Amino acid sequence: MTPVANGVRDFVGYGRTPPDPRWPGGARLALVVVLNVEEGAEPSIPDGDEASEAALTDAIPGEVSAGRRDFVAETLFEYGSRVGFWRLTELFAERGMPLTINACAAALRRNGEIAAAIRDGGLDLCCHGDRFVRYYRMDAAEERAAIAAAYLGIVETIGRPPLGWQSRYSSSEATRALLVEHGGFLYDSDSYADDLPYWVAVGDAPHLVVPHSFTHNDNRLATAKLGTAEDFYDHLASAFRVLHAESARRPRMMTVSLHSRISGQPSRFEAIRRFLDLVSAHDDVWCAGRSEIARHWMATHPAESVP
């Protein structure tokens, strides 16, 4: 029985009896790799913002005061879209491994080549908003308009809709209900609460959550919580080994989150290549796009009731 939450905080989840995901081919572990395409959507002085965004770059936050352009931060973002995106997507294409693109619509509007690569490659699409905005600071009308603009921006640049949603910062209390109201989304990933998808109730409707990861995430490098590519590889490999071992008894899902301006740097790229080598050495791992995970869960563990 798939549990359905009722909107309050749920500290129990699946408890000691998680469902068998029945991953395709009898796989023990499902792996989702998400590439965040954000470059060009971040706050910057040329775009009318009060300050340049330095977060998740190698720039020093606060080094350049608000009101002045931080060219270190700006050009590090540009490196992500000019070089890092191609380095990473070519690796996954060479390996024949799926990649979910977590795209900000503004980033795609500013880089037609990246939009074309996503479109021509049929890459899995999740909407990451339009620009970097904090939904928890918006009222419902503002957030409703922001969600609609982001969705439309993806459709206009790629030619097909995104199948999922993940807020760039924390979602608001209204986000999930507004996503359901908008329609068109199979799932959202505004949660870090589980190793498996799960259903929640939004009003009278069931809604699927496919959790993201803030831990198996190269933001650990950009925030100096991890130092080197070797550290990041060890971090990911440790998680993979634990989840793969557990999956012999209880199949799991692992999500890895990357950024073009972080893991696309040559000093960090080797960690991703080595991690894919590790994954490829196991024939019982299902590498999938996040929408594939969502569709599989809907078919295998449909929402049976809503409180």
SULKACOR-V425546 format. One record per pair of residues at least 24 apart in sequence whose C-alpha atoms are under 6 Angstrom apart, sorted by the first residue. I is the first residue (numbers start at 1). GAP is how many residues later the second one is. Records with the same first field share a line. If there is no record, write none. Layout:
BEGIN
I=GAP + GAP
END
This chain:
BEGIN
4=195 + 196
5=195 + 196
6=195
27=257 + 258 + 259
28=219 + 223 + 256 + 257
29=222 + 223 + 224 + 256
30=223 + 255 + 256 + 257
31=222 + 223 + 224 + 256
32=223 + 256 + 257
33=66 + 222 + 223
34=66 + 67 + 223
35=66 + 67 + 223 + 224
36=66 + 67 + 223
37=65 + 66
38=66 + 69
39=38 + 68
40=67
41=65 + 66 + 90 + 91
42=90
45=24
56=166
57=165
77=184
80=180 + 181
84=176 + 177 + 180
85=175
98=190 + 191
99=190
100=24 + 25 + 189
101=24 + 25
102=24 + 25 + 26
103=24 + 25
104=24 + 25 + 26
105=25 + 45 + 48 + 49
106=24 + 25
115=43
119=39
124=165
125=37
126=36 + 37 + 38 + 39
127=35 + 37 + 38
128=38 + 39 + 40
134=35
135=36 + 37
136=35 + 36
164=24
166=24
177=25
195=57 + 58
196=57
213=42
216=40
217=39 + 40
218=40
229=39 + 42
233=38
END
